[in-house]
Amino acid sequence: MMYDEFPHEITFQRIGKVPDGGGGYEEDYVDYIATEAFVSGLSSQEFYKAQQLKNPVNCNVYFPYRTDIEKTMRIIYENQILTLKSAPIDQGGMHEIMNLKCEITGVLSGDGTS
């Protein structure tokens, strides 16, 4: 169910084994979970601070509280690849909304690969 607070859909991906077509496996990103979210740009102040720290960040991703998201994952949003630049942050400490600082690092090709 989509909420006004979270009008976007994102998919978290993590490294997993995928068939290589020759009977073996190789490591690549595989879908982990899809969830509702709110993806927004940074304020000018946040952008300036990120640049000062030489930590490129393009957007904030807010999503319902969960504890299984790891910094090694990535997000697919509207055919864009978002690389996590922070560990998940519990907004306000109330176990309701999580925030991730992300960088747009690529786009998926038409066949869903990067």
FENCORKA-V445232 format. One line per field, one symbol per residue. ss: DSSP state (~ for helix, > for strand, _ for the rest). phi: phi as a letter, one per 40 degrees, with the letter a starting at -180 (. if undefined). psi: psi as a letter, one per 20 degrees, with the letter a starting at -180 (. if undefined). Layout:
BEGIN
ss: ???
phi: ???
psi: ???
END
This chain:
BEGIN
ss: __>__>_>>>>>>>>>>>>_____>>>>>>>>>>>>>>>>>__~~~~~~~~~______>>>>>>_________>>>>__>>>>>____>>>_____>>>>>>>>>>>_______
phi: .cbdcbcbbbbcbbcacbdcgbgbbbcacbcbabacabbbcccccccccccccfbcbbabbbaddabbcbcccbbbafgbcbccbacdbccggbfbbbbbcbbcbibccdcgbc
psi: ppqhhnirprppqrprpqpjijiaqrprpqpgqqrqropqrqrhgggggghhjlnophrpoprqpqjjpqiirrppoljqppppjqqppooijjlgpqqppqpojrqqrhjjq.
END
